[in-house]
Amino acid sequence: MFAKINNFISEVTVELKKVSWPTRNELIGSTMVVIVSVAAMATYIGICDFIFSKSIHLIIK
């Protein structure tokens, strides 16, 4: 069992050496794109929700 765990860890180490890791600037840029995209979608969904809830309120009332 320990041989399998050792083998797994060594294979993971080999594969991690092949990974092309992003630079700090690339990582920050990608993070900013995600944050701005999420904020834009949250704003859009919030506005749509507000409009739909007001419309339903006017129809029901």
PDBQT receptor file of N, H, CA, C and O in Angstrom, charges set to zero:
ATOM      1  N   MET A   1       0.821  -1.192   0.000  1.00  0.00    +0.000 N 
ATOM      2  CA  MET A   1       0.000   0.000   0.000  1.00  0.00    +0.000 C 
ATOM      3  C   MET A   1       0.865   1.254   0.000  1.00  0.00    +0.000 C 
ATOM      4  O   MET A   1       0.577   2.217  -0.711  1.00  0.00    +0.000 OA
ATOM      5  N   PHE A   2       1.933   1.236   0.808  1.00  0.00    +0.000 N 
ATOM      6  H   PHE A   2       2.166   0.454   1.386  1.00  0.00    +0.000 HD
ATOM      7  CA  PHE A   2       2.807   2.405   0.856  1.00  0.00    +0.000 C 
ATOM      8  C   PHE A   2       3.553   2.588  -0.460  1.00  0.00    +0.000 C 
ATOM      9  O   PHE A   2       3.905   3.708  -0.829  1.00  0.00    +0.000 OA
ATOM     10  N   ALA A   3       3.793   1.488  -1.166  1.00  0.00    +0.000 N 
ATOM     11  H   ALA A   3       3.507   0.578  -0.866  1.00  0.00    +0.000 HD
ATOM     12  CA  ALA A   3       4.459   1.578  -2.474  1.00  0.00    +0.000 C 
ATOM     13  C   ALA A   3       3.568   2.309  -3.464  1.00  0.00    +0.000 C 
ATOM     14  O   ALA A   3       4.051   3.101  -4.273  1.00  0.00    +0.000 OA
ATOM     15  N   LYS A   4       2.261   2.044  -3.402  1.00  0.00    +0.000 N 
ATOM     16  H   LYS A   4       1.869   1.400  -2.745  1.00  0.00    +0.000 HD
ATOM     17  CA  LYS A   4       1.325   2.732  -4.298  1.00  0.00    +0.000 C 
ATOM     18  C   LYS A   4       1.272   4.221  -3.989  1.00  0.00    +0.000 C 
ATOM     19  O   LYS A   4       1.235   5.044  -4.903  1.00  0.00    +0.000 OA
ATOM     20  N   ILE A   5       1.270   4.567  -2.722  1.00  0.00    +0.000 N 
ATOM     21  H   ILE A   5       1.300   3.898  -1.979  1.00  0.00    +0.000 HD
ATOM     22  CA  ILE A   5       1.247   5.978  -2.325  1.00  0.00    +0.000 C 
ATOM     23  C   ILE A   5       2.528   6.663  -2.774  1.00  0.00    +0.000 C 
ATOM     24  O   ILE A   5       2.485   7.776  -3.299  1.00  0.00    +0.000 OA
ATOM     25  N   ASN A   6       3.671   6.005  -2.571  1.00  0.00    +0.000 N 
ATOM     26  H   ASN A   6       3.705   5.101  -2.144  1.00  0.00    +0.000 HD
ATOM     27  CA  ASN A   6       4.956   6.547  -3.007  1.00  0.00    +0.000 C 
ATOM     28  C   ASN A   6       4.973   6.749  -4.518  1.00  0.00    +0.000 C 
ATOM     29  O   ASN A   6       5.435   7.779  -5.010  1.00  0.00    +0.000 OA
ATOM     30  N   ASN A   7       4.467   5.759  -5.247  1.00  0.00    +0.000 N 
ATOM     31  H   ASN A   7       4.092   4.923  -4.847  1.00  0.00    +0.000 HD
ATOM     32  CA  ASN A   7       4.406   5.847  -6.706  1.00  0.00    +0.000 C 
ATOM     33  C   ASN A   7       3.516   7.008  -7.138  1.00  0.00    +0.000 C 
ATOM     34  O   ASN A   7       3.872   7.755  -8.050  1.00  0.00    +0.000 OA
ATOM     35  N   PHE A   8       2.391   7.161  -6.505  1.00  0.00    +0.000 N 
ATOM     36  H   PHE A   8       2.102   6.554  -5.765  1.00  0.00    +0.000 HD
ATOM     37  CA  PHE A   8       1.470   8.254  -6.830  1.00  0.00    +0.000 C 
ATOM     38  C   PHE A   8       2.138   9.604  -6.607  1.00  0.00    +0.000 C 
ATOM     39  O   PHE A   8       2.061  10.483  -7.466  1.00  0.00    +0.000 OA
ATOM     40  N   ILE A   9       2.787   9.776  -5.469  1.00  0.00    +0.000 N 
ATOM     41  H   ILE A   9       2.849   9.062  -4.772  1.00  0.00    +0.000 HD
ATOM     42  CA  ILE A   9       3.434  11.048  -5.146  1.00  0.00    +0.000 C 
ATOM     43  C   ILE A   9       4.551  11.351  -6.140  1.00  0.00    +0.000 C 
ATOM     44  O   ILE A   9       4.714  12.499  -6.552  1.00  0.00    +0.000 OA
ATOM     45  N   SER A  10       5.308  10.354  -6.524  1.00  0.00    +0.000 N 
ATOM     46  H   SER A  10       5.175   9.421  -6.189  1.00  0.00    +0.000 HD
ATOM     47  CA  SER A  10       6.386  10.593  -7.497  1.00  0.00    +0.000 C 
ATOM     48  C   SER A  10       5.824  10.952  -8.863  1.00  0.00    +0.000 C 
ATOM     49  O   SER A  10       6.392  11.801  -9.550  1.00  0.00    +0.000 OA
ATOM     50  N   GLU A  11       4.721  10.329  -9.277  1.00  0.00    +0.000 N 
ATOM     51  H   GLU A  11       4.260   9.640  -8.718  1.00  0.00    +0.000 HD
ATOM     52  CA  GLU A  11       4.088  10.670 -10.547  1.00  0.00    +0.000 C 
ATOM     53  C   GLU A  11       3.513  12.077 -10.527  1.00  0.00    +0.000 C 
ATOM     54  O   GLU A  11       3.609  12.802 -11.517  1.00  0.00    +0.000 OA
ATOM     55  N   VAL A  12       2.920  12.465  -9.414  1.00  0.00    +0.000 N 
ATOM     56  H   VAL A  12       2.842  11.876  -8.610  1.00  0.00    +0.000 HD
ATOM     57  CA  VAL A  12       2.388  13.815  -9.272  1.00  0.00    +0.000 C 
ATOM     58  C   VAL A  12       3.516  14.840  -9.358  1.00  0.00    +0.000 C 
ATOM     59  O   VAL A  12       3.366  15.881  -9.998  1.00  0.00    +0.000 OA
ATOM     60  N   THR A  13       4.633  14.550  -8.720  1.00  0.00    +0.000 N 
ATOM     61  H   THR A  13       4.755  13.705  -8.200  1.00  0.00    +0.000 HD
ATOM     62  CA  THR A  13       5.783  15.452  -8.756  1.00  0.00    +0.000 C 
ATOM     63  C   THR A  13       6.286  15.630 -10.188  1.00  0.00    +0.000 C 
ATOM     64  O   THR A  13       6.599  16.747 -10.599  1.00  0.00    +0.000 OA
ATOM     65  N   VAL A  14       6.363  14.548 -10.940  1.00  0.00    +0.000 N 
ATOM     66  H   VAL A  14       6.109  13.641 -10.606  1.00  0.00    +0.000 HD
ATOM     67  CA  VAL A  14       6.808  14.613 -12.335  1.00  0.00    +0.000 C 
ATOM     68  C   VAL A  14       5.840  15.467 -13.154  1.00  0.00    +0.000 C 
ATOM     69  O   VAL A  14       6.271  16.314 -13.937  1.00  0.00    +0.000 OA
ATOM     70  N   GLU A  15       4.556  15.255 -12.981  1.00  0.00    +0.000 N 
ATOM     71  H   GLU A  15       4.205  14.567 -12.345  1.00  0.00    +0.000 HD
ATOM     72  CA  GLU A  15       3.564  16.012 -13.752  1.00  0.00    +0.000 C 
ATOM     73  C   GLU A  15       3.569  17.490 -13.378  1.00  0.00    +0.000 C 
ATOM     74  O   GLU A  15       3.407  18.344 -14.249  1.00  0.00    +0.000 OA
ATOM     75  N   LEU A  16       3.751  17.804 -12.099  1.00  0.00    +0.000 N 
ATOM     76  H   LEU A  16       3.883  17.110 -11.391  1.00  0.00    +0.000 HD
ATOM     77  CA  LEU A  16       3.775  19.205 -11.677  1.00  0.00    +0.000 C 
ATOM     78  C   LEU A  16       4.973  19.952 -12.242  1.00  0.00    +0.000 C 
ATOM     79  O   LEU A  16       4.913  21.168 -12.426  1.00  0.00    +0.000 OA
ATOM     80  N   LYS A  17       6.060  19.243 -12.519  1.00  0.00    +0.000 N 
ATOM     81  H   LYS A  17       6.110  18.255 -12.369  1.00  0.00    +0.000 HD
ATOM     82  CA  LYS A  17       7.222  19.883 -13.133  1.00  0.00    +0.000 C 
ATOM     83  C   LYS A  17       6.953  20.259 -14.585  1.00  0.00    +0.000 C 
ATOM     84  O   LYS A  17       7.628  21.130 -15.133  1.00  0.00    +0.000 OA
ATOM     85  N   LYS A  18       5.972  19.611 -15.214  1.00  0.00    +0.000 N 
ATOM     86  H   LYS A  18       5.423  18.903 -14.769  1.00  0.00    +0.000 HD
ATOM     87  CA  LYS A  18       5.629  19.891 -16.610  1.00  0.00    +0.000 C 
ATOM     88  C   LYS A  18       4.674  21.072 -16.755  1.00  0.00    +0.000 C 
ATOM     89  O   LYS A  18       4.497  21.592 -17.856  1.00  0.00    +0.000 OA
ATOM     90  N   VAL A  19       4.060  21.497 -15.660  1.00  0.00    +0.000 N 
ATOM     91  H   VAL A  19       4.204  21.074 -14.765  1.00  0.00    +0.000 HD
ATOM     92  CA  VAL A  19       3.048  22.554 -15.702  1.00  0.00    +0.000 C 
ATOM     93  C   VAL A  19       3.693  23.892 -16.013  1.00  0.00    +0.000 C 
ATOM     94  O   VAL A  19       4.757  24.225 -15.490  1.00  0.00    +0.000 OA
ATOM     95  N   SER A  20       3.031  24.652 -16.872  1.00  0.00    +0.000 N 
ATOM     96  H   SER A  20       2.167  24.381 -17.297  1.00  0.00    +0.000 HD
ATOM     97  CA  SER A  20       3.476  26.013 -17.179  1.00  0.00    +0.000 C 
ATOM     98  C   SER A  20       2.717  26.963 -16.255  1.00  0.00    +0.000 C 
ATOM     99  O   SER A  20       1.564  27.302 -16.522  1.00  0.00    +0.000 OA
ATOM    100  N   TRP A  21       3.352  27.385 -15.189  1.00  0.00    +0.000 N 
ATOM    101  H   TRP A  21       4.288  27.110 -14.972  1.00  0.00    +0.000 HD
ATOM    102  CA  TRP A  21       2.704  28.218 -14.199  1.00  0.00    +0.000 C 
ATOM    103  C   TRP A  21       2.644  29.662 -14.678  1.00  0.00    +0.000 C 
ATOM    104  O   TRP A  21       3.605  30.138 -15.283  1.00  0.00    +0.000 OA
ATOM    105  N   PRO A  22       1.531  30.387 -14.426  1.00  0.00    +0.000 N 
ATOM    106  CA  PRO A  22       1.437  31.782 -14.852  1.00  0.00    +0.000 C 
ATOM    107  C   PRO A  22       2.341  32.679 -14.004  1.00  0.00    +0.000 C 
ATOM    108  O   PRO A  22       2.657  32.381 -12.852  1.00  0.00    +0.000 OA
ATOM    109  N   THR A  23       2.741  33.790 -14.626  1.00  0.00    +0.000 N 
ATOM    110  H   THR A  23       2.484  34.032 -15.562  1.00  0.00    +0.000 HD
ATOM    111  CA  THR A  23       3.521  34.762 -13.867  1.00  0.00    +0.000 C 
ATOM    112  C   THR A  23       2.589  35.518 -12.924  1.00  0.00    +0.000 C 
ATOM    113  O   THR A  23       1.367  35.401 -13.012  1.00  0.00    +0.000 OA
ATOM    114  N   ARG A  24       3.178  36.284 -12.036  1.00  0.00    +0.000 N 
ATOM    115  H   ARG A  24       4.170  36.379 -11.965  1.00  0.00    +0.000 HD
ATOM    116  CA  ARG A  24       2.377  37.046 -11.080  1.00  0.00    +0.000 C 
ATOM    117  C   ARG A  24       1.468  38.037 -11.805  1.00  0.00    +0.000 C 
ATOM    118  O   ARG A  24       0.303  38.189 -11.435  1.00  0.00    +0.000 OA
ATOM    119  N   ASN A  25       1.988  38.716 -12.836  1.00  0.00    +0.000 N 
ATOM    120  H   ASN A  25       2.933  38.593 -13.136  1.00  0.00    +0.000 HD
ATOM    121  CA  ASN A  25       1.181  39.691 -13.573  1.00  0.00    +0.000 C 
ATOM    122  C   ASN A  25       0.039  39.019 -14.335  1.00  0.00    +0.000 C 
ATOM    123  O   ASN A  25      -1.065  39.562 -14.396  1.00  0.00    +0.000 OA
ATOM    124  N   GLU A  26       0.292  37.845 -14.916  1.00  0.00    +0.000 N 
ATOM    125  H   GLU A  26       1.188  37.404 -14.867  1.00  0.00    +0.000 HD
ATOM    126  CA  GLU A  26      -0.772  37.112 -15.604  1.00  0.00    +0.000 C 
ATOM    127  C   GLU A  26      -1.857  36.690 -14.618  1.00  0.00    +0.000 C 
ATOM    128  O   GLU A  26      -3.047  36.772 -14.921  1.00  0.00    +0.000 OA
ATOM    129  N   LEU A  27      -1.446  36.246 -13.457  1.00  0.00    +0.000 N 
ATOM    130  H   LEU A  27      -0.480  36.179 -13.211  1.00  0.00    +0.000 HD
ATOM    131  CA  LEU A  27      -2.392  35.812 -12.434  1.00  0.00    +0.000 C 
ATOM    132  C   LEU A  27      -3.255  36.981 -11.954  1.00  0.00    +0.000 C 
ATOM    133  O   LEU A  27      -4.468  36.840 -11.805  1.00  0.00    +0.000 OA
ATOM    134  N   ILE A  28      -2.630  38.126 -11.714  1.00  0.00    +0.000 N 
ATOM    135  H   ILE A  28      -1.644  38.241 -11.835  1.00  0.00    +0.000 HD
ATOM    136  CA  ILE A  28      -3.366  39.312 -11.276  1.00  0.00    +0.000 C 
ATOM    137  C   ILE A  28      -4.330  39.764 -12.369  1.00  0.00    +0.000 C 
ATOM    138  O   ILE A  28      -5.473  40.119 -12.082  1.00  0.00    +0.000 OA
ATOM    139  N   GLY A  29      -3.870  39.753 -13.624  1.00  0.00    +0.000 N 
ATOM    140  H   GLY A  29      -2.941  39.465 -13.857  1.00  0.00    +0.000 HD
ATOM    141  CA  GLY A  29      -4.741  40.140 -14.737  1.00  0.00    +0.000 C 
ATOM    142  C   GLY A  29      -5.944  39.227 -14.869  1.00  0.00    +0.000 C 
ATOM    143  O   GLY A  29      -7.067  39.696 -15.053  1.00  0.00    +0.000 OA
ATOM    144  N   SER A  30      -5.715  37.928 -14.776  1.00  0.00    +0.000 N 
ATOM    145  H   SER A  30      -4.803  37.547 -14.627  1.00  0.00    +0.000 HD
ATOM    146  CA  SER A  30      -6.819  36.964 -14.868  1.00  0.00    +0.000 C 
ATOM    147  C   SER A  30      -7.796  37.126 -13.706  1.00  0.00    +0.000 C 
ATOM    148  O   SER A  30      -9.010  37.030 -13.887  1.00  0.00    +0.000 OA
ATOM    149  N   THR A  31      -7.264  37.370 -12.529  1.00  0.00    +0.000 N 
ATOM    150  H   THR A  31      -6.278  37.448 -12.382  1.00  0.00    +0.000 HD
ATOM    151  CA  THR A  31      -8.118  37.572 -11.358  1.00  0.00    +0.000 C 
ATOM    152  C   THR A  31      -8.986  38.811 -11.528  1.00  0.00    +0.000 C 
ATOM    153  O   THR A  31     -10.167  38.800 -11.179  1.00  0.00    +0.000 OA
ATOM    154  N   MET A  32      -8.406  39.868 -12.060  1.00  0.00    +0.000 N 
ATOM    155  H   MET A  32      -7.447  39.876 -12.344  1.00  0.00    +0.000 HD
ATOM    156  CA  MET A  32      -9.176  41.099 -12.276  1.00  0.00    +0.000 C 
ATOM    157  C   MET A  32     -10.288  40.879 -13.307  1.00  0.00    +0.000 C 
ATOM    158  O   MET A  32     -11.393  41.398 -13.148  1.00  0.00    +0.000 OA
ATOM    159  N   VAL A  33      -9.999  40.117 -14.354  1.00  0.00    +0.000 N 
ATOM    160  H   VAL A  33      -9.101  39.696 -14.484  1.00  0.00    +0.000 HD
ATOM    161  CA  VAL A  33     -11.028  39.811 -15.359  1.00  0.00    +0.000 C 
ATOM    162  C   VAL A  33     -12.178  39.060 -14.711  1.00  0.00    +0.000 C 
ATOM    163  O   VAL A  33     -13.341  39.358 -14.984  1.00  0.00    +0.000 OA
ATOM    164  N   VAL A  34     -11.875  38.096 -13.863  1.00  0.00    +0.000 N 
ATOM    165  H   VAL A  34     -10.930  37.854 -13.641  1.00  0.00    +0.000 HD
ATOM    166  CA  VAL A  34     -12.920  37.322 -13.184  1.00  0.00    +0.000 C 
ATOM    167  C   VAL A  34     -13.736  38.214 -12.253  1.00  0.00    +0.000 C 
ATOM    168  O   VAL A  34     -14.965  38.132 -12.241  1.00  0.00    +0.000 OA
ATOM    169  N   ILE A  35     -13.073  39.060 -11.479  1.00  0.00    +0.000 N 
ATOM    170  H   ILE A  35     -12.075  39.127 -11.490  1.00  0.00    +0.000 HD
ATOM    171  CA  ILE A  35     -13.780  39.937 -10.537  1.00  0.00    +0.000 C 
ATOM    172  C   ILE A  35     -14.694  40.904 -11.277  1.00  0.00    +0.000 C 
ATOM    173  O   ILE A  35     -15.844  41.095 -10.882  1.00  0.00    +0.000 OA
ATOM    174  N   VAL A  36     -14.188  41.519 -12.359  1.00  0.00    +0.000 N 
ATOM    175  H   VAL A  36     -13.254  41.363 -12.680  1.00  0.00    +0.000 HD
ATOM    176  CA  VAL A  36     -15.005  42.467 -13.125  1.00  0.00    +0.000 C 
ATOM    177  C   VAL A  36     -16.175  41.744 -13.785  1.00  0.00    +0.000 C 
ATOM    178  O   VAL A  36     -17.291  42.264 -13.797  1.00  0.00    +0.000 OA
ATOM    179  N   SER A  37     -15.938  40.557 -14.333  1.00  0.00    +0.000 N 
ATOM    180  H   SER A  37     -15.031  40.135 -14.324  1.00  0.00    +0.000 HD
ATOM    181  CA  SER A  37     -17.021  39.785 -14.966  1.00  0.00    +0.000 C 
ATOM    182  C   SER A  37     -18.107  39.413 -13.966  1.00  0.00    +0.000 C 
ATOM    183  O   SER A  37     -19.296  39.530 -14.262  1.00  0.00    +0.000 OA
ATOM    184  N   VAL A  38     -17.704  38.970 -12.794  1.00  0.00    +0.000 N 
ATOM    185  H   VAL A  38     -16.738  38.875 -12.553  1.00  0.00    +0.000 HD
ATOM    186  CA  VAL A  38     -18.674  38.592 -11.763  1.00  0.00    +0.000 C 
ATOM    187  C   VAL A  38     -19.463  39.815 -11.298  1.00  0.00    +0.000 C 
ATOM    188  O   VAL A  38     -20.672  39.727 -11.087  1.00  0.00    +0.000 OA
ATOM    189  N   ALA A  39     -18.793  40.948 -11.136  1.00  0.00    +0.000 N 
ATOM    190  H   ALA A  39     -17.810  41.020 -11.306  1.00  0.00    +0.000 HD
ATOM    191  CA  ALA A  39     -19.478  42.175 -10.719  1.00  0.00    +0.000 C 
ATOM    192  C   ALA A  39     -20.472  42.622 -11.780  1.00  0.00    +0.000 C 
ATOM    193  O   ALA A  39     -21.584  43.036 -11.452  1.00  0.00    +0.000 OA
ATOM    194  N   ALA A  40     -20.079  42.541 -13.062  1.00  0.00    +0.000 N 
ATOM    195  H   ALA A  40     -19.176  42.204 -13.328  1.00  0.00    +0.000 HD
ATOM    196  CA  ALA A  40     -20.983  42.933 -14.144  1.00  0.00    +0.000 C 
ATOM    197  C   ALA A  40     -22.207  42.018 -14.201  1.00  0.00    +0.000 C 
ATOM    198  O   ALA A  40     -23.332  42.491 -14.360  1.00  0.00    +0.000 OA
ATOM    199  N   MET A  41     -21.987  40.717 -14.071  1.00  0.00    +0.000 N 
ATOM    200  H   MET A  41     -21.073  40.332 -13.942  1.00  0.00    +0.000 HD
ATOM    201  CA  MET A  41     -23.117  39.785 -14.103  1.00  0.00    +0.000 C 
ATOM    202  C   MET A  41     -24.023  39.970 -12.887  1.00  0.00    +0.000 C 
ATOM    203  O   MET A  41     -25.245  39.891 -13.013  1.00  0.00    +0.000 OA
ATOM    204  N   ALA A  42     -23.447  40.213 -11.724  1.00  0.00    +0.000 N 
ATOM    205  H   ALA A  42     -22.455  40.278 -11.622  1.00  0.00    +0.000 HD
ATOM    206  CA  ALA A  42     -24.250  40.430 -10.522  1.00  0.00    +0.000 C 
ATOM    207  C   ALA A  42     -25.093  41.693 -10.667  1.00  0.00    +0.000 C 
ATOM    208  O   ALA A  42     -26.258  41.714 -10.269  1.00  0.00    +0.000 OA
ATOM    209  N   THR A  43     -24.506  42.744 -11.238  1.00  0.00    +0.000 N 
ATOM    210  H   THR A  43     -23.560  42.727 -11.561  1.00  0.00    +0.000 HD
ATOM    211  CA  THR A  43     -25.254  43.983 -11.466  1.00  0.00    +0.000 C 
ATOM    212  C   THR A  43     -26.396  43.753 -12.446  1.00  0.00    +0.000 C 
ATOM    213  O   THR A  43     -27.521  44.192 -12.209  1.00  0.00    +0.000 OA
ATOM    214  N   TYR A  44     -26.106  43.064 -13.548  1.00  0.00    +0.000 N 
ATOM    215  H   TYR A  44     -25.192  42.707 -13.740  1.00  0.00    +0.000 HD
ATOM    216  CA  TYR A  44     -27.133  42.787 -14.553  1.00  0.00    +0.000 C 
ATOM    217  C   TYR A  44     -28.276  41.955 -13.956  1.00  0.00    +0.000 C 
ATOM    218  O   TYR A  44     -29.448  42.278 -14.151  1.00  0.00    +0.000 OA
ATOM    219  N   ILE A  45     -27.935  40.902 -13.241  1.00  0.00    +0.000 N 
ATOM    220  H   ILE A  45     -26.983  40.640 -13.083  1.00  0.00    +0.000 HD
ATOM    221  CA  ILE A  45     -28.966  40.052 -12.641  1.00  0.00    +0.000 C 
ATOM    222  C   ILE A  45     -29.750  40.822 -11.583  1.00  0.00    +0.000 C 
ATOM    223  O   ILE A  45     -30.964  40.656 -11.466  1.00  0.00    +0.000 OA
ATOM    224  N   GLY A  46     -29.061  41.662 -10.815  1.00  0.00    +0.000 N 
ATOM    225  H   GLY A  46     -28.075  41.797 -10.911  1.00  0.00    +0.000 HD
ATOM    226  CA  GLY A  46     -29.746  42.481  -9.810  1.00  0.00    +0.000 C 
ATOM    227  C   GLY A  46     -30.735  43.445 -10.432  1.00  0.00    +0.000 C 
ATOM    228  O   GLY A  46     -31.847  43.606  -9.929  1.00  0.00    +0.000 OA
ATOM    229  N   ILE A  47     -30.340  44.092 -11.528  1.00  0.00    +0.000 N 
ATOM    230  H   ILE A  47     -29.437  43.962 -11.937  1.00  0.00    +0.000 HD
ATOM    231  CA  ILE A  47     -31.242  45.024 -12.221  1.00  0.00    +0.000 C 
ATOM    232  C   ILE A  47     -32.440  44.276 -12.796  1.00  0.00    +0.000 C 
ATOM    233  O   ILE A  47     -33.579  44.724 -12.668  1.00  0.00    +0.000 OA
ATOM    234  N   CYS A  48     -32.177  43.130 -13.434  1.00  0.00    +0.000 N 
ATOM    235  H   CYS A  48     -31.251  42.766 -13.538  1.00  0.00    +0.000 HD
ATOM    236  CA  CYS A  48     -33.281  42.327 -13.994  1.00  0.00    +0.000 C 
ATOM    237  C   CYS A  48     -34.225  41.873 -12.886  1.00  0.00    +0.000 C 
ATOM    238  O   CYS A  48     -35.443  41.919 -13.058  1.00  0.00    +0.000 OA
ATOM    239  N   ASP A  49     -33.693  41.444 -11.776  1.00  0.00    +0.000 N 
ATOM    240  H   ASP A  49     -32.703  41.406 -11.636  1.00  0.00    +0.000 HD
ATOM    241  CA  ASP A  49     -34.518  41.009 -10.655  1.00  0.00    +0.000 C 
ATOM    242  C   ASP A  49     -35.370  42.156 -10.138  1.00  0.00    +0.000 C 
ATOM    243  O   ASP A  49     -36.553  41.970  -9.853  1.00  0.00    +0.000 OA
ATOM    244  N   PHE A  50     -34.785  43.332 -10.015  1.00  0.00    +0.000 N 
ATOM    245  H   PHE A  50     -33.824  43.483 -10.246  1.00  0.00    +0.000 HD
ATOM    246  CA  PHE A  50     -35.520  44.498  -9.546  1.00  0.00    +0.000 C 
ATOM    247  C   PHE A  50     -36.664  44.840 -10.493  1.00  0.00    +0.000 C 
ATOM    248  O   PHE A  50     -37.785  45.093 -10.054  1.00  0.00    +0.000 OA
ATOM    249  N   ILE A  51     -36.376  44.847 -11.797  1.00  0.00    +0.000 N 
ATOM    250  H   ILE A  51     -35.465  44.642 -12.154  1.00  0.00    +0.000 HD
ATOM    251  CA  ILE A  51     -37.404  45.170 -12.796  1.00  0.00    +0.000 C 
ATOM    252  C   ILE A  51     -38.517  44.124 -12.780  1.00  0.00    +0.000 C 
ATOM    253  O   ILE A  51     -39.697  44.474 -12.797  1.00  0.00    +0.000 OA
ATOM    254  N   PHE A  52     -38.148  42.847 -12.746  1.00  0.00    +0.000 N 
ATOM    255  H   PHE A  52     -37.190  42.563 -12.732  1.00  0.00    +0.000 HD
ATOM    256  CA  PHE A  52     -39.166  41.798 -12.737  1.00  0.00    +0.000 C 
ATOM    257  C   PHE A  52     -40.002  41.826 -11.466  1.00  0.00    +0.000 C 
ATOM    258  O   PHE A  52     -41.215  41.627 -11.520  1.00  0.00    +0.000 OA
ATOM    259  N   SER A  53     -39.370  42.070 -10.325  1.00  0.00    +0.000 N 
ATOM    260  H   SER A  53     -38.385  42.232 -10.281  1.00  0.00    +0.000 HD
ATOM    261  CA  SER A  53     -40.132  42.092  -9.075  1.00  0.00    +0.000 C 
ATOM    262  C   SER A  53     -41.084  43.285  -9.046  1.00  0.00    +0.000 C 
ATOM    263  O   SER A  53     -42.208  43.160  -8.561  1.00  0.00    +0.000 OA
ATOM    264  N   LYS A  54     -40.654  44.437  -9.555  1.00  0.00    +0.000 N 
ATOM    265  H   LYS A  54     -39.741  44.538  -9.949  1.00  0.00    +0.000 HD
ATOM    266  CA  LYS A  54     -41.557  45.600  -9.617  1.00  0.00    +0.000 C 
ATOM    267  C   LYS A  54     -42.699  45.344 -10.588  1.00  0.00    +0.000 C 
ATOM    268  O   LYS A  54     -43.836  45.735 -10.323  1.00  0.00    +0.000 OA
ATOM    269  N   SER A  55     -42.409  44.693 -11.709  1.00  0.00    +0.000 N 
ATOM    270  H   SER A  55     -41.486  44.376 -11.924  1.00  0.00    +0.000 HD
ATOM    271  CA  SER A  55     -43.456  44.380 -12.678  1.00  0.00    +0.000 C 
ATOM    272  C   SER A  55     -44.474  43.422 -12.092  1.00  0.00    +0.000 C 
ATOM    273  O   SER A  55     -45.677  43.633 -12.245  1.00  0.00    +0.000 OA
ATOM    274  N   ILE A  56     -44.021  42.386 -11.432  1.00  0.00    +0.000 N 
ATOM    275  H   ILE A  56     -43.044  42.214 -11.308  1.00  0.00    +0.000 HD
ATOM    276  CA  ILE A  56     -44.931  41.426 -10.801  1.00  0.00    +0.000 C 
ATOM    277  C   ILE A  56     -45.738  42.117  -9.710  1.00  0.00    +0.000 C 
ATOM    278  O   ILE A  56     -46.933  41.858  -9.562  1.00  0.00    +0.000 OA
ATOM    279  N   HIS A  57     -45.098  42.985  -8.951  1.00  0.00    +0.000 N 
ATOM    280  H   HIS A  57     -44.128  43.195  -9.071  1.00  0.00    +0.000 HD
ATOM    281  CA  HIS A  57     -45.803  43.713  -7.894  1.00  0.00    +0.000 C 
ATOM    282  C   HIS A  57     -46.908  44.585  -8.486  1.00  0.00    +0.000 C 
ATOM    283  O   HIS A  57     -47.997  44.669  -7.918  1.00  0.00    +0.000 OA
ATOM    284  N   LEU A  58     -46.640  45.240  -9.631  1.00  0.00    +0.000 N 
ATOM    285  H   LEU A  58     -45.755  45.171 -10.093  1.00  0.00    +0.000 HD
ATOM    286  CA  LEU A  58     -47.659  46.060 -10.270  1.00  0.00    +0.000 C 
ATOM    287  C   LEU A  58     -48.807  45.220 -10.823  1.00  0.00    +0.000 C 
ATOM    288  O   LEU A  58     -49.963  45.641 -10.773  1.00  0.00    +0.000 OA
ATOM    289  N   ILE A  59     -48.497  44.039 -11.349  1.00  0.00    +0.000 N 
ATOM    290  H   ILE A  59     -47.558  43.697 -11.390  1.00  0.00    +0.000 HD
ATOM    291  CA  ILE A  59     -49.520  43.160 -11.903  1.00  0.00    +0.000 C 
ATOM    292  C   ILE A  59     -50.411  42.604 -10.787  1.00  0.00    +0.000 C 
ATOM    293  O   ILE A  59     -51.633  42.551 -10.930  1.00  0.00    +0.000 OA
ATOM    294  N   ILE A  60     -49.802  42.197  -9.693  1.00  0.00    +0.000 N 
ATOM    295  H   ILE A  60     -48.810  42.240  -9.577  1.00  0.00    +0.000 HD
ATOM    296  CA  ILE A  60     -50.555  41.581  -8.608  1.00  0.00    +0.000 C 
ATOM    297  C   ILE A  60     -51.376  42.613  -7.855  1.00  0.00    +0.000 C 
ATOM    298  O   ILE A  60     -52.501  42.325  -7.447  1.00  0.00    +0.000 OA
ATOM    299  N   LYS A  61     -50.847  43.784  -7.669  1.00  0.00    +0.000 N 
ATOM    300  H   LYS A  61     -49.933  44.018  -8.001  1.00  0.00    +0.000 HD
ATOM    301  CA  LYS A  61     -51.523  44.803  -6.859  1.00  0.00    +0.000 C 
ATOM    302  C   LYS A  61     -52.706  45.396  -7.550  1.00  0.00    +0.000 C 
ATOM    303  O   LYS A  61     -53.375  46.266  -6.993  1.00  0.00    +0.000 OA
TER     304      LYS A  61
